[in-house]
């Protein structure tokens, strides 16, 4: 029983290490990350000004917003989405590990009950 649990934990650690240090599957995950990044950037906030606002200020704010959403945010959002995707994959591995451990424990219980 200990061997099964130890092997399952070791497999999880190896997969988690690979995920953290060697990155994710490039093709599928990159597409997922870019889609999430585009969705996040499309949800950028809109600015609402008073009717009497200075047109120069409105134009300046618009230029700043455009620069930020087109130049500064994409690499930041992409990095955040990459980390979120990695954490989601690790969480899926953890759920798999817990499922495997629960099966091993239930097998052990059923073996003890049969004796």
C-alpha positions as CSV (number, residue, x, y, z in Angstrom):
1,X,0.0,0.0,0.0
2,X,2.8,2.4,0.9
3,X,4.5,1.6,-2.4
4,X,1.4,2.5,-4.4
5,X,1.0,5.8,-2.5
6,X,4.6,6.6,-2.8
7,X,4.7,5.9,-6.6
8,X,1.6,8.0,-7.2
9,X,3.1,10.9,-5.3
10,X,6.4,10.5,-7.1
11,X,4.6,10.6,-10.5
12,X,2.8,13.8,-9.5
13,X,6.0,15.4,-8.4
14,X,7.8,14.5,-11.7
15,X,4.9,15.8,-13.8
16,X,4.7,19.0,-11.8
17,X,8.4,19.5,-12.1
18,X,8.3,19.0,-15.9
19,X,5.4,21.5,-16.1
20,X,7.1,24.1,-14.0
21,X,10.6,23.8,-15.5
22,X,10.2,22.6,-19.1
23,X,7.0,24.6,-19.9
24,X,3.8,23.5,-21.4
25,X,2.9,21.8,-24.7
26,X,3.7,24.7,-27.0
27,X,1.2,24.4,-29.8
28,X,-2.1,23.7,-27.9
29,X,-1.3,25.8,-24.8
30,X,0.0,28.8,-26.8
31,X,-3.3,29.0,-28.7
32,X,-5.2,28.8,-25.4
33,X,-3.1,31.5,-23.9
34,X,-3.4,33.8,-26.9
35,X,-7.2,33.4,-27.0
36,X,-7.5,34.2,-23.2
37,X,-5.2,37.2,-23.7
38,X,-7.3,38.6,-26.6
39,X,-10.5,38.1,-24.5
40,X,-8.9,40.0,-21.6
41,X,-7.7,42.8,-23.8
42,X,-11.1,43.2,-25.4
43,X,-12.7,43.7,-22.0
44,X,-10.6,46.8,-21.4
45,X,-12.5,49.5,-19.5
46,X,-14.1,52.4,-21.4
47,X,-13.6,56.0,-20.2
48,X,-16.6,58.3,-19.8
49,X,-16.0,62.0,-19.7
50,X,-18.4,64.9,-18.8
51,X,-20.0,66.7,-21.7
52,X,-17.9,69.8,-20.9
53,X,-14.6,68.0,-20.8
54,X,-11.6,69.5,-22.5
55,X,-11.1,67.9,-25.9
56,X,-7.3,67.9,-25.5
57,X,-7.6,66.0,-22.2
58,X,-10.0,63.5,-23.8
59,X,-7.6,63.0,-26.7
60,X,-4.6,62.6,-24.4
61,X,-6.4,60.1,-22.2
62,X,-7.4,58.2,-25.4
63,X,-3.8,58.1,-26.6
64,X,-2.6,56.9,-23.2
65,X,-5.3,54.2,-23.1
66,X,-4.5,53.1,-26.7
67,X,-0.8,52.9,-25.9
68,X,-1.3,50.9,-22.7
69,X,-3.8,48.4,-24.2
70,X,-1.8,47.9,-27.4
71,X,1.8,48.1,-26.2
72,X,2.1,47.5,-22.4
73,X,-0.7,45.1,-21.5
74,X,-0.4,42.3,-24.1
75,X,2.9,40.9,-22.8
76,X,1.8,41.3,-19.2
77,X,-1.6,39.7,-19.8
78,X,0.1,36.9,-21.8
79,X,2.5,36.1,-18.9
80,X,-0.4,36.1,-16.4
81,X,-2.4,33.8,-18.7
82,X,0.6,31.5,-19.1
83,X,0.9,31.2,-15.3
84,X,-2.8,30.6,-14.9
85,X,-2.7,27.9,-17.5
86,X,0.2,26.2,-15.8
87,X,-1.6,26.3,-12.4
88,X,-4.7,24.9,-14.0
89,X,-2.7,22.0,-15.4
90,X,-1.1,21.4,-12.1
91,X,-4.5,21.4,-10.4
92,X,-5.8,18.9,-12.9
93,X,-2.8,16.7,-12.1
94,X,-3.5,17.1,-8.3
95,X,-7.1,16.0,-8.9
96,X,-5.8,12.9,-10.8
97,X,-3.4,12.1,-7.9
98,X,-6.1,12.4,-5.3
99,X,-8.4,10.1,-7.4
100,X,-5.6,7.6,-7.7
101,X,-4.9,7.8,-4.0
102,X,-8.6,7.3,-3.1
103,X,-8.8,4.3,-5.4
104,X,-5.7,2.8,-3.7
105,X,-7.2,3.4,-0.3
106,X,-10.5,1.9,-1.2
107,X,-8.8,-1.2,-2.6
108,X,-6.9,-1.5,0.7
109,X,-10.1,-1.2,2.7
110,X,-11.8,-3.8,0.5
111,X,-8.8,-6.2,0.9
112,X,-9.0,-5.8,4.7
113,X,-12.7,-6.4,4.7
114,X,-12.3,-9.6,2.7
115,X,-9.8,-11.0,5.2
